[in-house]
Amino acid sequence: MKVTIIPSDGFVSIDGYGFSGLNLSSIDPTVHAVQWYDTHGEVEVKNPVTGKMVANTEITSLEQFQLAIDAWNIRKEEVLAAEAAQALAEAQALAEAQALAEQSQGATP
């Protein structure tokens, strides 16, 4: 699993599928970004006053950033639910249109 987290943008990407606008305000303000590569990763650390990068710290667990992954999962479920609702509405509209077409074909002038 590849993960990118950018707290200041509220951005989380997992395996190339990203969402922004997530609430990541509880992540330490010195974290500029997190990059995770299946089994290891790094935290890009910044000075919170100047915004300048000061270090990269290696990590072997994403546990401290689980809230970001949870926020991503919640947004993913919301998007999937919205897409399913849209598909259902489109299918219902198509069925209604087909029913009307069949009714009009059966009507005599």
Backbone as XML, in Angstrom:
<?xml version="1.0"?>
<chain id="A" units="angstrom">
  <residue number="1" name="MET">
    <atom name="N" x="0.848" y="-1.168" z="0.000"/>
    <atom name="CA" x="0.000" y="0.000" z="0.000"/>
    <atom name="C" x="0.897" y="1.235" z="0.000"/>
  </residue>
  <residue number="2" name="LYS">
    <atom name="N" x="0.603" y="2.140" z="-0.924"/>
    <atom name="CA" x="1.326" y="3.400" z="-0.986"/>
    <atom name="C" x="0.399" y="4.491" z="-0.454"/>
  </residue>
  <residue number="3" name="VAL">
    <atom name="N" x="0.913" y="5.277" z="0.498"/>
    <atom name="CA" x="0.117" y="6.310" z="1.145"/>
    <atom name="C" x="0.867" y="7.631" z="1.104"/>
  </residue>
  <residue number="4" name="THR">
    <atom name="N" x="0.139" y="8.691" z="0.792"/>
    <atom name="CA" x="0.655" y="10.053" z="0.897"/>
    <atom name="C" x="-0.320" y="10.838" z="1.760"/>
  </residue>
  <residue number="5" name="ILE">
    <atom name="N" x="0.216" y="11.552" z="2.736"/>
    <atom name="CA" x="-0.596" y="12.386" z="3.618"/>
    <atom name="C" x="0.012" y="13.776" z="3.625"/>
  </residue>
  <residue number="6" name="ILE">
    <atom name="N" x="-0.804" y="14.794" z="3.344"/>
    <atom name="CA" x="-0.365" y="16.185" z="3.427"/>
    <atom name="C" x="-1.369" y="16.904" z="4.329"/>
  </residue>
  <residue number="7" name="PRO">
    <atom name="N" x="-1.056" y="16.981" z="5.621"/>
    <atom name="CA" x="-2.019" y="17.517" z="6.588"/>
    <atom name="C" x="-2.507" y="18.930" z="6.281"/>
  </residue>
  <residue number="8" name="SER">
    <atom name="N" x="-1.628" y="19.818" z="5.845"/>
    <atom name="CA" x="-2.050" y="21.206" z="5.616"/>
    <atom name="C" x="-3.094" y="21.328" z="4.519"/>
  </residue>
  <residue number="9" name="ASP">
    <atom name="N" x="-3.130" y="20.370" z="3.603"/>
    <atom name="CA" x="-4.124" y="20.363" z="2.527"/>
    <atom name="C" x="-5.301" y="19.439" z="2.845"/>
  </residue>
  <residue number="10" name="GLY">
    <atom name="N" x="-5.209" y="18.727" z="3.952"/>
    <atom name="CA" x="-6.247" y="17.745" z="4.266"/>
    <atom name="C" x="-6.280" y="16.659" z="3.208"/>
  </residue>
  <residue number="11" name="PHE">
    <atom name="N" x="-5.106" y="16.329" z="2.672"/>
    <atom name="CA" x="-5.015" y="15.399" z="1.544"/>
    <atom name="C" x="-4.469" y="14.052" z="1.984"/>
  </residue>
  <residue number="12" name="VAL">
    <atom name="N" x="-5.146" y="12.990" z="1.551"/>
    <atom name="CA" x="-4.677" y="11.628" z="1.755"/>
    <atom name="C" x="-4.901" y="10.862" z="0.461"/>
  </residue>
  <residue number="13" name="SER">
    <atom name="N" x="-3.851" y="10.174" z="0.036"/>
    <atom name="CA" x="-3.944" y="9.311" z="-1.144"/>
    <atom name="C" x="-3.505" y="7.916" z="-0.734"/>
  </residue>
  <residue number="14" name="ILE">
    <atom name="N" x="-4.303" y="6.937" z="-1.110"/>
    <atom name="CA" x="-3.942" y="5.543" z="-0.870"/>
    <atom name="C" x="-3.994" y="4.824" z="-2.205"/>
  </residue>
  <residue number="15" name="ASP">
    <atom name="N" x="-2.852" y="4.274" z="-2.569"/>
    <atom name="CA" x="-2.707" y="3.554" z="-3.836"/>
    <atom name="C" x="-3.207" y="4.379" z="-5.024"/>
  </residue>
  <residue number="16" name="GLY">
    <atom name="N" x="-2.888" y="5.673" z="-4.999"/>
    <atom name="CA" x="-3.188" y="6.545" z="-6.130"/>
    <atom name="C" x="-4.581" y="7.142" z="-6.139"/>
  </residue>
  <residue number="17" name="TYR">
    <atom name="N" x="-5.399" y="6.839" z="-5.158"/>
    <atom name="CA" x="-6.759" y="7.359" z="-5.085"/>
    <atom name="C" x="-6.812" y="8.345" z="-3.934"/>
  </residue>
  <residue number="18" name="GLY">
    <atom name="N" x="-6.898" y="9.640" z="-4.249"/>
    <atom name="CA" x="-6.769" y="10.647" z="-3.213"/>
    <atom name="C" x="-7.994" y="11.506" z="-2.991"/>
  </residue>
  <residue number="19" name="PHE">
    <atom name="N" x="-8.088" y="12.015" z="-1.775"/>
    <atom name="CA" x="-9.131" y="12.958" z="-1.388"/>
    <atom name="C" x="-8.474" y="14.122" z="-0.667"/>
  </residue>
  <residue number="20" name="SER">
    <atom name="N" x="-8.972" y="15.311" z="-0.923"/>
    <atom name="CA" x="-8.520" y="16.472" z="-0.172"/>
    <atom name="C" x="-9.697" y="17.013" z="0.627"/>
  </residue>
  <residue number="21" name="GLY">
    <atom name="N" x="-9.399" y="17.960" z="1.503"/>
    <atom name="CA" x="-10.446" y="18.536" z="2.329"/>
    <atom name="C" x="-10.792" y="17.687" z="3.542"/>
  </residue>
  <residue number="22" name="LEU">
    <atom name="N" x="-9.959" y="16.706" z="3.853"/>
    <atom name="CA" x="-10.195" y="15.872" z="5.033"/>
    <atom name="C" x="-9.713" y="16.616" z="6.279"/>
  </residue>
  <residue number="23" name="ASN">
    <atom name="N" x="-10.332" y="16.344" z="7.405"/>
    <atom name="CA" x="-9.924" y="16.985" z="8.654"/>
    <atom name="C" x="-8.734" y="16.240" z="9.242"/>
  </residue>
  <residue number="24" name="LEU">
    <atom name="N" x="-7.560" y="16.830" z="9.068"/>
    <atom name="CA" x="-6.328" y="16.237" z="9.598"/>
    <atom name="C" x="-5.697" y="17.169" z="10.624"/>
  </residue>
  <residue number="25" name="SER">
    <atom name="N" x="-6.518" y="18.000" z="11.232"/>
    <atom name="CA" x="-6.020" y="19.045" z="12.136"/>
    <atom name="C" x="-5.348" y="18.496" z="13.391"/>
  </residue>
  <residue number="26" name="SER">
    <atom name="N" x="-5.598" y="17.255" z="13.733"/>
    <atom name="CA" x="-4.968" y="16.712" z="14.930"/>
    <atom name="C" x="-3.564" y="16.171" z="14.678"/>
  </residue>
  <residue number="27" name="ILE">
    <atom name="N" x="-3.124" y="16.179" z="13.434"/>
    <atom name="CA" x="-1.751" y="15.760" z="13.131"/>
    <atom name="C" x="-0.811" y="16.900" z="13.514"/>
  </residue>
  <residue number="28" name="ASP">
    <atom name="N" x="0.299" y="16.535" z="14.085"/>
    <atom name="CA" x="1.313" y="17.486" z="14.530"/>
    <atom name="C" x="1.606" y="18.522" z="13.436"/>
  </residue>
  <residue number="29" name="PRO">
    <atom name="N" x="1.560" y="19.815" z="13.772"/>
    <atom name="CA" x="1.769" y="20.855" z="12.752"/>
    <atom name="C" x="3.183" y="20.894" z="12.174"/>
  </residue>
  <residue number="30" name="THR">
    <atom name="N" x="4.095" y="20.130" z="12.748"/>
    <atom name="CA" x="5.437" y="20.066" z="12.157"/>
    <atom name="C" x="5.511" y="19.056" z="11.016"/>
  </residue>
  <residue number="31" name="VAL">
    <atom name="N" x="4.447" y="18.275" z="10.824"/>
    <atom name="CA" x="4.425" y="17.280" z="9.739"/>
    <atom name="C" x="4.009" y="17.971" z="8.448"/>
  </residue>
  <residue number="32" name="HIS">
    <atom name="N" x="4.943" y="18.025" z="7.505"/>
    <atom name="CA" x="4.618" y="18.567" z="6.186"/>
    <atom name="C" x="3.934" y="17.495" z="5.342"/>
  </residue>
  <residue number="33" name="ALA">
    <atom name="N" x="4.503" y="16.298" z="5.346"/>
    <atom name="CA" x="3.943" y="15.211" z="4.545"/>
    <atom name="C" x="4.423" y="13.879" z="5.092"/>
  </residue>
  <residue number="34" name="VAL">
    <atom name="N" x="3.666" y="12.856" z="4.745"/>
    <atom name="CA" x="4.033" y="11.482" z="5.074"/>
    <atom name="C" x="4.001" y="10.703" z="3.765"/>
  </residue>
  <residue number="35" name="GLN">
    <atom name="N" x="5.032" y="9.943" z="3.537"/>
    <atom name="CA" x="5.093" y="9.051" z="2.379"/>
    <atom name="C" x="5.288" y="7.640" z="2.912"/>
  </residue>
  <residue number="36" name="TRP">
    <atom name="N" x="4.439" y="6.735" z="2.488"/>
    <atom name="CA" x="4.521" y="5.351" z="2.946"/>
    <atom name="C" x="4.614" y="4.436" z="1.737"/>
  </residue>
  <residue number="37" name="TYR">
    <atom name="N" x="5.546" y="3.466" z="1.818"/>
    <atom name="CA" x="5.811" y="2.552" z="0.707"/>
    <atom name="C" x="5.702" y="1.099" z="1.187"/>
  </residue>
  <residue number="38" name="ASP">
    <atom name="N" x="4.505" y="0.611" z="1.359"/>
    <atom name="CA" x="4.209" y="-0.771" z="1.742"/>
    <atom name="C" x="4.666" y="-1.149" z="3.153"/>
  </residue>
  <residue number="39" name="THR">
    <atom name="N" x="5.945" y="-1.076" z="3.443"/>
    <atom name="CA" x="6.456" y="-1.545" z="4.741"/>
    <atom name="C" x="7.267" y="-0.498" z="5.494"/>
  </residue>
  <residue number="40" name="HIS">
    <atom name="N" x="7.502" y="0.633" z="4.872"/>
    <atom name="CA" x="8.299" y="1.681" z="5.510"/>
    <atom name="C" x="7.911" y="3.025" z="4.903"/>
  </residue>
  <residue number="41" name="GLY">
    <atom name="N" x="8.395" y="4.071" z="5.515"/>
    <atom name="CA" x="8.071" y="5.382" z="4.972"/>
    <atom name="C" x="8.898" y="6.471" z="5.603"/>
  </residue>
  <residue number="42" name="GLU">
    <atom name="N" x="8.450" y="7.700" z="5.377"/>
    <atom name="CA" x="9.147" y="8.833" z="5.951"/>
    <atom name="C" x="8.162" y="9.956" z="6.236"/>
  </residue>
  <residue number="43" name="VAL">
    <atom name="N" x="8.513" y="10.724" z="7.238"/>
    <atom name="CA" x="7.753" y="11.908" z="7.601"/>
    <atom name="C" x="8.632" y="13.105" z="7.240"/>
  </residue>
  <residue number="44" name="GLU">
    <atom name="N" x="8.087" y="13.989" z="6.418"/>
    <atom name="CA" x="8.790" y="15.216" z="6.070"/>
    <atom name="C" x="8.424" y="16.242" z="7.138"/>
  </residue>
  <residue number="45" name="VAL">
    <atom name="N" x="9.420" y="16.701" z="7.890"/>
    <atom name="CA" x="9.209" y="17.587" z="9.021"/>
    <atom name="C" x="9.551" y="19.018" z="8.623"/>
  </residue>
  <residue number="46" name="LYS">
    <atom name="N" x="8.689" y="19.962" z="9.049"/>
    <atom name="CA" x="8.912" y="21.374" z="8.741"/>
    <atom name="C" x="8.917" y="22.199" z="10.023"/>
  </residue>
  <residue number="47" name="ASN">
    <atom name="N" x="9.496" y="23.357" z="9.922"/>
    <atom name="CA" x="9.410" y="24.328" z="11.000"/>
    <atom name="C" x="8.028" y="24.951" z="10.887"/>
  </residue>
  <residue number="48" name="PRO">
    <atom name="N" x="7.182" y="24.857" z="11.934"/>
    <atom name="CA" x="5.813" y="25.348" z="11.808"/>
    <atom name="C" x="5.715" y="26.863" z="11.662"/>
  </residue>
  <residue number="49" name="VAL">
    <atom name="N" x="6.757" y="27.580" z="12.038"/>
    <atom name="CA" x="6.745" y="29.038" z="11.929"/>
    <atom name="C" x="7.158" y="29.479" z="10.534"/>
  </residue>
  <residue number="50" name="THR">
    <atom name="N" x="8.277" y="28.929" z="10.053"/>
    <atom name="CA" x="8.798" y="29.357" z="8.754"/>
    <atom name="C" x="8.257" y="28.518" z="7.605"/>
  </residue>
  <residue number="51" name="GLY">
    <atom name="N" x="7.804" y="27.288" z="7.904"/>
    <atom name="CA" x="7.339" y="26.390" z="6.860"/>
    <atom name="C" x="8.468" y="25.703" z="6.123"/>
  </residue>
  <residue number="52" name="LYS">
    <atom name="N" x="9.708" y="25.982" z="6.508"/>
    <atom name="CA" x="10.861" y="25.374" z="5.827"/>
    <atom name="C" x="11.051" y="23.940" z="6.301"/>
  </residue>
  <residue number="53" name="MET">
    <atom name="N" x="11.447" y="23.107" z="5.350"/>
    <atom name="CA" x="11.722" y="21.710" z="5.660"/>
    <atom name="C" x="12.978" y="21.627" z="6.516"/>
  </residue>
  <residue number="54" name="VAL">
    <atom name="N" x="12.905" y="20.832" z="7.592"/>
    <atom name="CA" x="14.049" y="20.714" z="8.486"/>
    <atom name="C" x="14.591" y="19.285" z="8.581"/>
  </residue>
  <residue number="55" name="ALA">
    <atom name="N" x="13.776" y="18.297" z="8.238"/>
    <atom name="CA" x="14.254" y="16.917" z="8.347"/>
    <atom name="C" x="13.282" y="15.952" z="7.683"/>
  </residue>
  <residue number="56" name="ASN">
    <atom name="N" x="13.793" y="14.783" z="7.396"/>
    <atom name="CA" x="12.985" y="13.636" z="7.002"/>
    <atom name="C" x="13.265" y="12.548" z="8.026"/>
  </residue>
  <residue number="57" name="THR">
    <atom name="N" x="12.213" y="12.002" z="8.589"/>
    <atom name="CA" x="12.352" y="10.976" z="9.607"/>
    <atom name="C" x="11.763" y="9.682" z="9.074"/>
  </residue>
  <residue number="58" name="GLU">
    <atom name="N" x="12.534" y="8.612" z="9.146"/>
    <atom name="CA" x="12.039" y="7.318" z="8.688"/>
    <atom name="C" x="11.047" y="6.753" z="9.696"/>
  </residue>
  <residue number="59" name="ILE">
    <atom name="N" x="10.028" y="6.065" z="9.185"/>
    <atom name="CA" x="9.050" y="5.395" z="10.038"/>
    <atom name="C" x="8.864" y="3.961" z="9.548"/>
  </residue>
  <residue number="60" name="THR">
    <atom name="N" x="8.480" y="3.097" z="10.476"/>
    <atom name="CA" x="8.236" y="1.694" z="10.130"/>
    <atom name="C" x="6.796" y="1.297" z="10.417"/>
  </residue>
  <residue number="61" name="SER">
    <atom name="N" x="5.974" y="2.286" z="10.796"/>
    <atom name="CA" x="4.569" y="2.037" z="11.085"/>
    <atom name="C" x="3.759" y="3.283" z="10.741"/>
  </residue>
  <residue number="62" name="LEU">
    <atom name="N" x="2.548" y="3.079" z="10.284"/>
    <atom name="CA" x="1.633" y="4.183" z="10.021"/>
    <atom name="C" x="0.674" y="4.415" z="11.188"/>
  </residue>
  <residue number="63" name="GLU">
    <atom name="N" x="0.885" y="3.714" z="12.277"/>
    <atom name="CA" x="-0.046" y="3.759" z="13.407"/>
    <atom name="C" x="-0.354" y="5.182" z="13.855"/>
  </residue>
  <residue number="64" name="GLN">
    <atom name="N" x="0.652" y="6.038" z="13.933"/>
    <atom name="CA" x="0.416" y="7.404" z="14.406"/>
    <atom name="C" x="-0.398" y="8.240" z="13.426"/>
  </residue>
  <residue number="65" name="PHE">
    <atom name="N" x="-0.576" y="7.743" z="12.202"/>
    <atom name="CA" x="-1.350" y="8.454" z="11.185"/>
    <atom name="C" x="-2.634" y="7.724" z="10.812"/>
  </residue>
  <residue number="66" name="GLN">
    <atom name="N" x="-3.062" y="6.808" z="11.681"/>
    <atom name="CA" x="-4.263" y="6.017" z="11.420"/>
    <atom name="C" x="-5.489" y="6.905" z="11.217"/>
  </residue>
  <residue number="67" name="LEU">
    <atom name="N" x="-5.544" y="8.035" z="11.924"/>
    <atom name="CA" x="-6.709" y="8.923" z="11.776"/>
    <atom name="C" x="-6.829" y="9.436" z="10.341"/>
  </residue>
  <residue number="68" name="ALA">
    <atom name="N" x="-5.703" y="9.642" z="9.673"/>
    <atom name="CA" x="-5.738" y="10.080" z="8.274"/>
    <atom name="C" x="-6.280" y="8.971" z="7.378"/>
  </residue>
  <residue number="69" name="ILE">
    <atom name="N" x="-5.870" y="7.758" z="7.643"/>
    <atom name="CA" x="-6.361" y="6.613" z="6.873"/>
    <atom name="C" x="-7.851" y="6.407" z="7.142"/>
  </residue>
  <residue number="70" name="ASP">
    <atom name="N" x="-8.255" y="6.567" z="8.398"/>
    <atom name="CA" x="-9.674" y="6.447" z="8.732"/>
    <atom name="C" x="-10.497" y="7.515" z="8.011"/>
  </residue>
  <residue number="71" name="ALA">
    <atom name="N" x="-9.991" y="8.751" z="7.979"/>
    <atom name="CA" x="-10.696" y="9.836" z="7.287"/>
    <atom name="C" x="-10.820" y="9.522" z="5.801"/>
  </residue>
  <residue number="72" name="TRP">
    <atom name="N" x="-9.761" y="8.964" z="5.208"/>
    <atom name="CA" x="-9.788" y="8.572" z="3.794"/>
    <atom name="C" x="-10.847" y="7.492" z="3.571"/>
  </residue>
  <residue number="73" name="ASN">
    <atom name="N" x="-10.882" y="6.488" z="4.461"/>
    <atom name="CA" x="-11.860" y="5.401" z="4.327"/>
    <atom name="C" x="-13.289" y="5.904" z="4.427"/>
  </residue>
  <residue number="74" name="ILE">
    <atom name="N" x="-13.530" y="6.835" z="5.343"/>
    <atom name="CA" x="-14.871" y="7.409" z="5.477"/>
    <atom name="C" x="-15.262" y="8.137" z="4.193"/>
  </residue>
  <residue number="75" name="ARG">
    <atom name="N" x="-14.349" y="8.963" z="3.670"/>
    <atom name="CA" x="-14.646" y="9.698" z="2.431"/>
    <atom name="C" x="-14.858" y="8.736" z="1.273"/>
  </residue>
  <residue number="76" name="LYS">
    <atom name="N" x="-14.058" y="7.686" z="1.207"/>
    <atom name="CA" x="-14.223" y="6.694" z="0.133"/>
    <atom name="C" x="-15.607" y="6.071" z="0.195"/>
  </residue>
  <residue number="77" name="GLU">
    <atom name="N" x="-16.064" y="5.702" z="1.387"/>
    <atom name="CA" x="-17.397" y="5.122" z="1.542"/>
    <atom name="C" x="-18.473" y="6.118" z="1.138"/>
  </residue>
  <residue number="78" name="GLU">
    <atom name="N" x="-18.281" y="7.397" z="1.480"/>
    <atom name="CA" x="-19.240" y="8.429" z="1.083"/>
    <atom name="C" x="-19.312" y="8.550" z="-0.439"/>
  </residue>
  <residue number="79" name="VAL">
    <atom name="N" x="-18.158" y="8.546" z="-1.071"/>
    <atom name="CA" x="-18.108" y="8.656" z="-2.540"/>
    <atom name="C" x="-18.751" y="7.430" z="-3.179"/>
  </residue>
  <residue number="80" name="LEU">
    <atom name="N" x="-18.432" y="6.249" z="-2.674"/>
    <atom name="CA" x="-19.023" y="5.028" z="-3.239"/>
    <atom name="C" x="-20.539" y="5.015" z="-3.054"/>
  </residue>
  <residue number="81" name="ALA">
    <atom name="N" x="-21.005" y="5.476" z="-1.901"/>
    <atom name="CA" x="-22.452" y="5.528" z="-1.658"/>
    <atom name="C" x="-23.121" y="6.513" z="-2.610"/>
  </residue>
  <residue number="82" name="ALA">
    <atom name="N" x="-22.481" y="7.662" z="-2.824"/>
    <atom name="CA" x="-23.036" y="8.660" z="-3.745"/>
    <atom name="C" x="-23.063" y="8.112" z="-5.173"/>
  </residue>
  <residue number="83" name="GLU">
    <atom name="N" x="-21.996" y="7.416" z="-5.566"/>
    <atom name="CA" x="-21.956" y="6.827" z="-6.907"/>
    <atom name="C" x="-23.021" y="5.757" z="-7.057"/>
  </residue>
  <residue number="84" name="ALA">
    <atom name="N" x="-23.244" y="4.956" z="-6.027"/>
    <atom name="CA" x="-24.278" y="3.917" z="-6.081"/>
    <atom name="C" x="-25.661" y="4.543" z="-6.170"/>
  </residue>
  <residue number="85" name="ALA">
    <atom name="N" x="-25.884" y="5.613" z="-5.411"/>
    <atom name="CA" x="-27.180" y="6.304" z="-5.459"/>
    <atom name="C" x="-27.414" y="6.896" z="-6.847"/>
  </residue>
  <residue number="86" name="GLN">
    <atom name="N" x="-26.367" y="7.454" z="-7.434"/>
    <atom name="CA" x="-26.477" y="8.026" z="-8.779"/>
    <atom name="C" x="-26.787" y="6.936" z="-9.801"/>
  </residue>
  <residue number="87" name="ALA">
    <atom name="N" x="-26.099" y="5.815" z="-9.695"/>
    <atom name="CA" x="-26.344" y="4.705" z="-10.622"/>
    <atom name="C" x="-27.769" y="4.177" z="-10.475"/>
  </residue>
  <residue number="88" name="LEU">
    <atom name="N" x="-28.253" y="4.089" z="-9.251"/>
    <atom name="CA" x="-29.626" y="3.634" z="-9.017"/>
    <atom name="C" x="-30.629" y="4.610" z="-9.618"/>
  </residue>
  <residue number="89" name="ALA">
    <atom name="N" x="-30.410" y="5.903" z="-9.409"/>
    <atom name="CA" x="-31.312" y="6.921" z="-9.973"/>
    <atom name="C" x="-31.321" y="6.847" z="-11.493"/>
  </residue>
  <residue number="90" name="GLU">
    <atom name="N" x="-30.161" y="6.657" z="-12.092"/>
    <atom name="CA" x="-30.084" y="6.547" z="-13.553"/>
    <atom name="C" x="-30.798" y="5.295" z="-14.045"/>
  </residue>
  <residue number="91" name="ALA">
    <atom name="N" x="-30.641" y="4.184" z="-13.329"/>
    <atom name="CA" x="-31.312" y="2.940" z="-13.712"/>
    <atom name="C" x="-32.828" y="3.080" z="-13.591"/>
  </residue>
  <residue number="92" name="GLN">
    <atom name="N" x="-33.281" y="3.750" z="-12.541"/>
    <atom name="CA" x="-34.719" y="3.963" z="-12.370"/>
    <atom name="C" x="-35.270" y="4.868" z="-13.474"/>
  </residue>
  <residue number="93" name="ALA">
    <atom name="N" x="-34.538" y="5.905" z="-13.821"/>
    <atom name="CA" x="-34.982" y="6.804" z="-14.886"/>
    <atom name="C" x="-35.052" y="6.067" z="-16.220"/>
  </residue>
  <residue number="94" name="LEU">
    <atom name="N" x="-34.070" y="5.218" z="-16.467"/>
    <atom name="CA" x="-34.065" y="4.438" z="-17.706"/>
    <atom name="C" x="-35.247" y="3.468" z="-17.736"/>
  </residue>
  <residue number="95" name="ALA">
    <atom name="N" x="-35.521" y="2.818" z="-16.612"/>
    <atom name="CA" x="-36.648" y="1.883" z="-16.554"/>
    <atom name="C" x="-37.970" y="2.607" z="-16.779"/>
  </residue>
  <residue number="96" name="GLU">
    <atom name="N" x="-38.100" y="3.801" z="-16.191"/>
    <atom name="CA" x="-39.318" y="4.581" z="-16.397"/>
    <atom name="C" x="-39.463" y="5.018" z="-17.849"/>
  </residue>
  <residue number="97" name="ALA">
    <atom name="N" x="-38.369" y="5.419" z="-18.463"/>
    <atom name="CA" x="-38.412" y="5.829" z="-19.871"/>
    <atom name="C" x="-38.785" y="4.647" z="-20.758"/>
  </residue>
  <residue number="98" name="GLN">
    <atom name="N" x="-38.237" y="3.473" z="-20.451"/>
    <atom name="CA" x="-38.573" y="2.287" z="-21.240"/>
    <atom name="C" x="-40.044" y="1.911" z="-21.068"/>
  </residue>
  <residue number="99" name="ALA">
    <atom name="N" x="-40.546" y="2.042" z="-19.837"/>
    <atom name="CA" x="-41.959" y="1.723" z="-19.591"/>
    <atom name="C" x="-42.868" y="2.676" z="-20.357"/>
  </residue>
  <residue number="100" name="LEU">
    <atom name="N" x="-42.511" y="3.959" z="-20.375"/>
    <atom name="CA" x="-43.300" y="4.933" z="-21.131"/>
    <atom name="C" x="-43.239" y="4.648" z="-22.624"/>
  </residue>
  <residue number="101" name="ALA">
    <atom name="N" x="-42.063" y="4.268" z="-23.101"/>
    <atom name="CA" x="-41.909" y="3.956" z="-24.521"/>
    <atom name="C" x="-42.763" y="2.741" z="-24.889"/>
  </residue>
  <residue number="102" name="GLU">
    <atom name="N" x="-42.784" y="1.752" z="-24.014"/>
    <atom name="CA" x="-43.590" y="0.555" z="-24.281"/>
    <atom name="C" x="-45.082" y="0.890" z="-24.254"/>
  </residue>
  <residue number="103" name="GLN">
    <atom name="N" x="-45.479" y="1.760" z="-23.344"/>
    <atom name="CA" x="-46.883" y="2.176" z="-23.271"/>
    <atom name="C" x="-47.276" y="2.925" z="-24.544"/>
  </residue>
  <residue number="104" name="SER">
    <atom name="N" x="-46.421" y="3.798" z="-25.008"/>
    <atom name="CA" x="-46.748" y="4.583" z="-26.190"/>
    <atom name="C" x="-46.762" y="3.726" z="-27.456"/>
  </residue>
  <residue number="105" name="GLN">
    <atom name="N" x="-45.963" y="2.682" z="-27.483"/>
    <atom name="CA" x="-45.963" y="1.784" z="-28.644"/>
    <atom name="C" x="-47.250" y="0.941" z="-28.662"/>
  </residue>
  <residue number="106" name="GLY">
    <atom name="N" x="-47.779" y="0.671" z="-27.502"/>
    <atom name="CA" x="-48.981" y="-0.150" z="-27.418"/>
    <atom name="C" x="-50.254" y="0.676" z="-27.626"/>
  </residue>
  <residue number="107" name="ALA">
    <atom name="N" x="-50.149" y="1.975" z="-27.568"/>
    <atom name="CA" x="-51.340" y="2.839" z="-27.719"/>
    <atom name="C" x="-51.710" y="2.910" z="-29.189"/>
  </residue>
  <residue number="108" name="THR">
    <atom name="N" x="-53.010" y="2.991" z="-29.446"/>
    <atom name="CA" x="-53.481" y="3.144" z="-30.826"/>
    <atom name="C" x="-53.788" y="4.597" z="-31.092"/>
  </residue>
  <residue number="109" name="PRO">
    <atom name="N" x="-53.466" y="5.078" z="-32.282"/>
    <atom name="CA" x="-53.735" y="6.484" z="-32.605"/>
    <atom name="C" x="-55.195" y="6.772" z="-32.832"/>
  </residue>
</chain>
